[in-house]
């Protein structure tokens, strides 16, 4: 960490100046708005649909992506399984009674997961790093790839340190089974508890079986997307956040229209929007992000897939497009 060019004055830094809040607001105003003007449509009033796929029987030479809601998904290809930011515990908070999963979205358990070749953790926020889930999968996962500093959380969960690989931005690792992964920048922050920016946040470029997938993690919009697209694109699939935005924090999360622009910058052949459909972490309506990103993608002629939770996306073969968010 101390030798990283991204670690300065005791904390990790973004490439661009990144205030937590917009210049015309403050934390008091944000909290006041949250409690006094709470959107009644932040959460769905019905159980959301899903598909139960037998994860242990997946057999495909082309990458298959199974989305579990929010930013959690499994990537299967050629007998290899990569699990990204898995959160299965029903909550995105240190307290189980806060920020609970929407009805119908928490339908998979750790016991249903296959043997895992790699777990990727993009950063240490509670909606991306689930302590209880990691404890449950530690015996079936060969390796854990994450950003600088996050490994100490994993060691605290009694994970084998020899299986933890920490990466700085632009660092590449190649594994014996043919998985190649490169950590790339994101515009965000970290924090678990009271300390902020003591660990790095990252996106990742994943290459396997002749395909290239972009794992976006969390990020505000910035020039890094075009740089990554120029260096590693075009991408067969980009997985980008499209939810939990607010005008009060425009630099650390993208709005849906920026998500589409980021996909174009990355030279995406297909966009899979995530970070929505499971938790209410902002005041927008629960189904607004996906509706807006689909509309803008159509306007910009960007291919987009919108699977139900658990519904397979198969590169080159199957790109579900059901409008499951419409009542």
C-alpha positions in Angstrom: 0.0 0.0 0.0 2.7 2.5 1.0 4.5 2.0 -2.4 1.3 2.5 -4.4 1.2 5.7 -6.5 -2.5 5.8 -5.6 -1.8 6.0 -1.8 -1.1 9.5 -0.6 -1.3 11.2 2.8 -2.5 8.1 4.5 -5.4 7.3 2.1 -6.1 6.0 -1.4 -6.9 8.7 -4.0 -9.0 8.8 -7.2 -7.4 9.8 -10.5 -9.5 12.9 -10.6 -10.6 15.2 -7.7 -13.7 13.4 -6.3 -15.7 15.2 -3.6 -18.1 12.9 -1.7 -20.9 15.4 -2.2 -21.9 18.1 -4.7 -20.7 21.6 -3.9 -24.3 22.9 -3.2 -25.1 20.3 -0.5 -23.9 18.9 2.8 -24.4 15.8 4.9 -27.1 17.4 7.0 -29.1 18.3 3.9 -28.8 14.8 2.5 -30.0 13.2 5.7 -32.9 15.7 6.1 -34.0 15.0 2.5 -33.7 11.3 3.1 -36.0 11.2 6.1 -38.4 14.0 5.2 -38.8 13.3 1.5 -38.5 9.6 1.4 -39.7 8.2 -2.0 -42.5 5.7 -1.4 -41.4 3.8 -4.4 -37.9 3.1 -3.2 -38.9 -0.5 -2.7 -41.2 -2.7 -4.8 -44.6 -3.7 -3.4 -44.5 -7.1 -5.0 -42.1 -10.1 -5.0 -39.7 -9.7 -7.9 -39.4 -12.6 -10.4 -36.4 -14.8 -10.6 -35.1 -18.0 -12.2 -33.6 -20.9 -10.3 -30.6 -22.2 -12.3 -28.7 -25.2 -11.1 -25.3 -23.6 -10.7 -23.5 -26.8 -10.1 -24.6 -28.3 -13.4 -23.4 -25.4 -15.7 -21.5 -26.8 -18.6 -20.5 -24.2 -21.3 -17.4 -23.4 -23.4 -18.8 -19.8 -23.7 -19.0 -17.6 -20.7 -22.3 -17.8 -18.8 -23.2 -15.0 -16.4 -25.7 -15.6 -13.6 -26.8 -12.3 -11.9 -27.9 -12.6 -8.3 -29.2 -9.1 -7.9 -27.3 -5.8 -7.1 -23.6 -6.3 -8.0 -23.3 -10.1 -7.3 -22.9 -12.6 -10.1 -21.2 -15.8 -11.2 -19.2 -16.2 -14.4 -18.9 -19.7 -15.7 -16.8 -20.8 -18.7 -15.0 -24.0 -19.6 -15.4 -25.6 -16.2 -14.1 -22.5 -14.4 -16.3 -20.5 -12.0 -15.6 -16.9 -11.0 -17.8 -15.3 -8.3 -18.0 -11.5 -8.1 -19.0 -9.3 -5.1 -21.2 -12.0 -3.6 -23.8 -10.7 -1.1 -26.3 -13.4 -0.1 -27.1 -12.5 3.5 -30.2 -10.6 2.9 -28.8 -7.2 3.9 -26.2 -4.6 2.7 -25.4 -3.3 6.1 -23.4 -4.2 9.3 -26.9 -4.7 10.9 -29.1 -7.3 9.5 -32.3 -5.3 10.1 -31.1 -2.4 7.9 -31.0 -2.2 4.0 -32.8 -5.5 3.5 -33.0 -7.2 0.2 -36.2 -6.7 -1.8 -38.8 -9.6 -1.7 -37.9 -12.3 -4.1 -34.3 -11.2 -4.7 -32.5 -13.3 -2.1 -33.2 -16.7 -3.6 -29.7 -18.2 -3.9 -27.6 -19.6 -1.0 -24.0 -20.4 -0.6 -24.8 -24.1 -0.6 -26.1 -23.8 -4.2 -22.7 -22.5 -5.5 -20.3 -24.7 -7.4 -16.6 -25.0 -6.6 -15.2 -21.6 -7.2 -11.9 -20.9 -8.9 -11.8 -17.2 -8.0 -13.8 -14.8 -5.9 -13.4 -11.2 -7.0 -14.1 -8.4 -4.4 -14.0 -4.9 -6.0 -14.0 -3.0 -2.7 -15.0 -3.3 0.9 -18.5 -1.7 1.1 -21.1 -3.8 2.7 -23.1 -4.2 -0.5 -20.1 -5.8 -2.2 -18.3 -7.6 0.6 -20.5 -10.0 2.6 -18.6 -11.4 5.6 -20.9 -14.3 6.3 -21.0 -15.4 2.7 -17.2 -15.4 2.4 -17.0 -17.5 5.5 -19.3 -20.0 3.9 -17.4 -20.2 0.6 -13.9 -20.1 1.9 -13.5 -23.9 1.7 -14.7 -24.1 -1.9 -12.8 -21.1 -3.4 -9.3 -21.6 -4.7 -8.3 -17.9 -4.7 -9.6 -14.4 -3.8 -8.6 -11.4 -5.9 -9.2 -7.9 -4.6 -7.9 -4.4 -4.4 -5.0 -3.3 -2.2 -5.8 -3.4 1.5 -9.0 -5.4 1.3 -7.1 -8.6 2.1 -6.9 -7.8 5.7 -10.7 -8.0 6.0 -10.5 -11.5 4.4 -7.8 -12.6 6.8 -9.9 -11.4 9.7 -12.6 -13.8 8.3 -10.1 -16.7 8.7 -9.4 -17.0 5.0 -6.1 -18.6 4.0 -3.7 -15.7 3.3 -1.9 -17.7 0.7 -5.1 -17.7 -1.4 -5.6 -13.9 -1.2 -4.2 -11.8 -4.1 -4.3 -8.0 -3.7 -3.9 -5.8 -6.8 -3.1 -2.2 -7.5 -4.6 -0.4 -10.6 -3.0 -1.7 -13.8 -1.5 -4.8 -12.2 -2.1 -8.0 -14.1 -2.2 -11.6 -12.8 -2.3 -14.8 -14.9 -3.5 -18.0 -13.3 -2.6 -21.6 -14.3 -6.2 -22.3 -15.5 -6.0 -19.6 -18.1 -7.8 -16.9 -16.2 -6.1 -13.5 -16.7 -7.2 -10.5 -14.6 -6.1 -6.9 -14.6 -7.1 -4.4 -11.9 -8.2 -1.1 -13.4 -9.2 2.3 -11.9 -12.7 3.2 -10.7 -13.9 6.6 -9.3 -15.3 5.7 -5.9 -14.2 5.4 -2.3 -13.9 2.7 0.4 -14.9 2.4 4.0 -16.2 -0.2 6.4 -16.9 1.3 9.8 -15.6 4.8 10.4 -12.4 4.7 8.4 -12.6 5.9 4.8 -10.2 5.2 1.9 -7.9 3.0 3.9 -8.3 0.3 1.2 -8.4 0.6 -2.6 -11.4 0.2 -4.9 -11.1 -1.2 -8.4 -12.7 -2.4 -11.6 -11.3 -5.5 -13.4 -10.6 -6.7 -16.9 -11.2 -10.4 -17.1 -9.9 -12.5 -20.0 -10.9 -16.2 -20.3 -11.4 -18.6 -23.1 -11.0 -16.0 -25.8 -13.5 -13.5 -24.3 -12.9 -10.2 -22.5 -15.3 -9.0 -19.8 -15.2 -5.7 -17.9 -16.2 -6.0 -14.2 -17.1 -2.5 -13.2 -17.6 -2.5 -9.4 -18.7 0.9 -8.3 -17.6 4.1 -10.1 -18.6 7.6 -10.9 -18.2 8.6 -14.5 -14.8 9.9 -15.6 -12.1 9.6 -18.3 -10.8 6.3 -17.0 -13.5 4.4 -18.9 -12.2 5.6 -22.3 -8.6 4.8 -21.3 -9.6 1.3 -20.3 -11.6 0.9 -23.5 -8.6 2.1 -25.6 -6.2 -0.2 -23.8 -8.3 -3.4 -23.5 -11.4 -3.0 -25.6 -13.5 -3.9 -27.4 -15.2 -5.9 -24.6 -17.6 -8.8 -25.3 -19.5 -7.8 -22.2 -19.3 -4.8 -19.8 -21.0 -5.1 -16.4 -21.6 -1.6 -15.0 -23.5 0.0 -12.2 -26.7 1.9 -13.1 -28.3 2.5 -9.7 -28.0 4.1 -6.2 -27.3 7.6 -7.8 -28.3 11.0 -6.5 -27.6 14.6 -7.5 -26.1 15.0 -4.0 -23.3 12.5 -4.8 -22.7 12.8 -8.6 -19.0 11.9 -8.6 -19.0 8.5 -6.9 -21.9 6.8 -8.7 -23.1 7.0 -12.3 -26.6 7.9 -13.3 -28.1 5.5 -16.0 -27.3 7.8 -18.9 -23.6 8.0 -17.8 -23.7 4.2 -17.6 -24.5 4.0 -21.3 -21.8 6.5 -22.1 -19.3 4.5 -20.0 -20.3 1.4 -22.0 -19.6 3.3 -25.3 -16.3 4.5 -23.9 -15.3 0.9 -23.1 -16.3 -0.2 -26.7 -18.8 -2.6 -25.3 -20.4 -5.2 -27.6 -23.0 -5.8 -24.8 -23.9 -4.0 -21.6 -25.2 -5.8 -18.5 -26.5 -3.1 -16.0 -26.2 -4.0 -12.3 -26.1 -2.3 -8.8 -29.9 -2.2 -8.9 -32.9 -4.4 -8.3 -32.1 -5.7 -4.8 -31.3 -2.9 -2.3 -32.5 0.6 -1.8 -29.4 2.7 -1.2 -30.7 5.9 -2.7 -34.0 7.8 -2.9 -34.9 7.0 -6.5 -37.7 4.6 -7.4 -36.5 1.0 -7.3 -37.1 0.4 -11.0 -36.0 3.8 -12.3 -32.3 2.9 -13.0 -33.1 -0.1 -15.2 -35.8 1.8 -17.1 -33.6 4.8 -17.8 -30.6 2.8 -18.8 -32.6 0.7 -21.3 -34.1 3.8 -22.8 -30.8 5.5 -23.2 -29.1 2.4 -24.6 -31.8 2.2 -27.3 -31.2 5.9 -28.2 -27.4 5.4 -28.4 -27.6 2.0 -30.2 -25.8 0.1 -27.5 -26.7 -3.5 -27.1 -28.1 -4.3 -23.6 -29.2 -7.4 -21.7 -31.6 -7.4 -18.8 -31.8 -10.8 -17.2 -34.0 -11.8 -14.3 -32.1 -12.8 -11.2 -30.7 -16.3 -11.9 -31.4 -16.2 -15.7 -28.4 -17.1 -17.7 -26.7 -14.7 -20.0 -24.6 -16.7 -22.5 -22.1 -14.8 -24.6 -22.8 -15.0 -28.4 -25.9 -17.2 -27.7 -28.4 -15.7 -25.3 -29.1 -12.2 -24.1 -32.3 -12.0 -22.1 -34.3 -8.8 -22.5 -37.5 -9.3 -20.4 -38.9 -6.1 -18.9 -39.2 -7.7 -15.5 -39.2 -4.3 -13.7 -42.5 -3.2 -15.2 -45.5 -4.0 -12.9 
